């Protein structure tokens, strides 16, 4: 479990920051008419923010070249 957590720390951090940002966006700006798909409800905005945050910080994860080579050999 600890190894998995250490391997995915950037994704988890991005998801947490993104969730807070999504909720804050809904609270401050939101959608008053209720027709916006993402910002009309706080849950939608929070989940979308978490996904975007995880993707954004996940771009900075460095791949382990040795592990990547071993996976290619196994295929």
C-alpha positions in Angstrom: 0.0 0.0 0.0 2.8 2.4 0.9 4.5 1.7 -2.4 1.3 2.4 -4.4 0.8 5.6 -2.4 4.4 6.8 -3.1 4.0 6.0 -6.8 0.8 7.9 -7.2 1.4 10.9 -4.9 1.2 13.4 -7.7 -2.2 12.1 -8.9 -3.6 12.1 -5.3 -2.3 15.6 -4.6 -3.7 16.9 -7.8 -7.1 15.4 -7.1 -7.3 16.9 -3.7 -6.2 20.4 -4.9 -8.5 20.1 -7.9 -11.5 19.0 -5.7 -11.0 22.1 -3.4 -10.6 24.3 -6.5 -13.8 22.9 -8.1 -15.8 23.4 -5.0 -14.5 26.9 -4.6 -15.3 27.7 -8.2 -18.9 26.4 -7.7 -19.2 28.5 -4.5 -17.9 31.7 -5.9 -18.9 31.7 -9.5 -21.2 28.7 -10.1 -24.2 28.7 -12.4 -27.3 30.5 -11.2 -29.6 29.3 -13.9 -28.9 25.6 -13.3 -28.4 24.8 -17.0 -24.6 24.4 -16.7 -23.6 20.7 -16.7 -20.5 21.1 -14.6 -21.0 24.1 -12.3 -24.7 23.7 -11.5 -24.2 21.4 -8.6 -21.3 21.3 -6.1 -20.7 17.5 -6.5 -20.3 17.8 -10.3 -17.9 20.7 -10.0 -15.8 19.0 -7.3 -15.5 15.7 -9.2 -14.6 17.6 -12.4 -12.0 19.6 -10.5 -10.5 16.5 -8.9 -10.2 14.8 -12.3 -8.6 17.8 -13.9 -6.2 18.3 -11.0 -5.1 14.7 -11.1 -4.5 14.9 -14.9 -2.6 18.2 -14.6 -0.2 17.1 -11.9 0.1 13.6 -13.4 1.8 15.1 -16.4 4.8 15.8 -14.2 5.3 12.2 -13.1 8.6 10.7 -14.2 8.5 7.2 -15.5 11.0 4.7 -14.2 12.9 3.6 -17.3 14.0 0.3 -15.8 10.5 -0.7 -14.9 9.2 0.5 -18.3 11.8 -1.7 -20.1 10.8 -4.7 -18.0 7.1 -4.3 -18.8 8.0 -4.1 -22.5 10.0 -7.4 -22.3 7.1 -9.2 -20.6 4.7 -8.3 -23.4 
